[in-house]
């Protein structure tokens, strides 16, 4: 993978606001182990029905920035509260050199002429 051109620690956790954060069977086992419960209980407690492409997705809670976001996002620190137990998609993210939110922030930086608007790694 190419070098990232952004710093996720400077983000307000945009990716955690995606409507459908898929949960695989392996994710359910990892969530269950992380919380010391059965995979069946983890599925019921932490997921909801998704769509055809993503049959199980993580539940959301209210979020002041994005209306809702992943239930495991700490709304104050904007960090994952279950980092070691997080889903596969979160472990693989980012899958590209840049994310959409990064592109938006770079546009804002240019428009606002504010070099501190978003921190990059270059």
C-alpha positions as CSV (number, residue, x, y, z in Angstrom):
1,X,0.0,0.0,0.0
2,X,1.1,3.5,-0.8
3,X,2.1,5.9,2.0
4,X,-0.9,7.7,3.5
5,X,-1.1,11.4,2.9
6,X,-3.1,12.1,6.0
7,X,-3.1,11.5,9.7
8,X,-6.1,9.6,11.1
9,X,-5.4,10.9,14.6
10,X,-6.3,14.4,13.4
11,X,-9.6,13.3,12.0
12,X,-13.0,13.5,13.7
13,X,-13.5,9.8,12.8
14,X,-15.4,10.3,9.6
15,X,-15.1,6.6,8.6
16,X,-16.9,5.6,11.9
17,X,-19.9,7.5,10.6
18,X,-20.4,5.2,7.6
19,X,-24.0,3.9,7.6
20,X,-23.1,0.3,7.0
21,X,-19.9,-0.8,8.8
22,X,-20.0,-4.5,8.0
23,X,-19.6,-7.2,10.7
24,X,-18.3,-10.6,9.6
25,X,-18.5,-13.9,11.6
26,X,-14.9,-13.5,12.5
27,X,-15.7,-10.0,13.8
28,X,-18.5,-11.3,15.9
29,X,-16.1,-13.8,17.5
30,X,-13.5,-11.1,18.1
31,X,-16.2,-8.8,19.6
32,X,-17.5,-11.6,21.8
33,X,-14.0,-12.4,23.0
34,X,-13.2,-8.8,23.6
35,X,-16.3,-8.4,25.7
36,X,-16.3,-11.8,27.3
37,X,-19.6,-12.9,25.9
38,X,-20.9,-15.4,23.4
39,X,-20.9,-14.6,19.6
40,X,-24.7,-14.8,19.7
41,X,-24.9,-12.3,22.4
42,X,-22.4,-10.0,20.7
43,X,-24.5,-10.2,17.5
44,X,-27.6,-9.2,19.3
45,X,-26.0,-6.5,21.4
46,X,-23.6,-4.8,18.9
47,X,-25.1,-5.4,15.5
48,X,-28.3,-4.8,13.5
49,X,-29.6,-6.0,10.2
50,X,-27.9,-4.3,7.3
51,X,-28.6,-4.7,3.6
52,X,-28.0,-7.4,1.0
53,X,-24.3,-6.6,0.6
54,X,-23.7,-6.3,4.3
55,X,-26.2,-8.5,6.2
56,X,-24.9,-7.5,9.7
57,X,-23.7,-4.0,10.5
58,X,-22.4,-2.4,13.7
59,X,-25.0,-0.4,15.7
60,X,-24.7,3.4,15.8
61,X,-25.2,5.9,18.6
62,X,-25.9,9.7,18.4
63,X,-23.0,11.8,17.2
64,X,-22.8,15.6,17.3
65,X,-20.6,15.7,14.1
66,X,-22.3,13.2,11.9
67,X,-25.7,12.6,13.4
68,X,-24.8,8.9,14.2
69,X,-21.5,6.9,14.3
70,X,-20.2,3.6,15.4
71,X,-21.3,2.7,18.9
72,X,-17.7,2.0,19.9
73,X,-16.5,5.5,19.0
74,X,-15.6,7.6,22.0
75,X,-17.5,10.8,21.3
76,X,-15.1,12.9,23.3
77,X,-11.7,11.7,22.1
78,X,-12.9,10.5,18.7
79,X,-11.0,7.2,19.2
80,X,-12.1,3.6,19.1
81,X,-13.0,2.2,22.5
82,X,-12.4,-1.4,21.3
83,X,-9.3,-0.9,19.1
84,X,-8.0,-4.4,19.7
85,X,-11.4,-5.9,19.1
86,X,-12.4,-3.8,16.1
87,X,-13.9,-5.1,12.9
88,X,-12.0,-6.4,9.9
89,X,-13.0,-3.4,7.8
90,X,-11.6,-1.0,10.4
91,X,-8.4,-3.0,10.6
92,X,-8.0,-2.7,6.8
93,X,-8.9,1.0,6.6
94,X,-7.7,3.0,4.9
95,X,-7.5,1.0,1.7
96,X,-6.4,4.0,-0.4
97,X,-3.7,6.6,-0.3
98,X,-6.4,9.2,0.5
99,X,-9.8,9.2,2.1
100,X,-12.8,11.3,1.0
101,X,-12.8,13.3,4.2
102,X,-9.1,14.1,3.7
103,X,-9.9,15.4,0.2
104,X,-12.7,17.6,1.6
105,X,-10.4,19.0,4.3
106,X,-7.7,19.7,1.7
107,X,-10.3,21.6,-0.3
108,X,-11.2,23.5,2.8
109,X,-7.6,24.3,3.5
110,X,-7.2,25.8,0.0
111,X,-10.4,27.8,0.2
112,X,-9.8,29.1,3.7
113,X,-6.1,29.6,3.1
114,X,-5.4,28.0,6.4
115,X,-2.4,25.6,6.5
116,X,-3.4,24.3,10.0
117,X,-6.9,23.3,9.0
118,X,-5.8,19.7,8.4
119,X,-2.6,18.0,9.4
120,X,-0.9,16.0,6.7
121,X,2.1,13.7,7.0
122,X,4.1,15.3,4.2
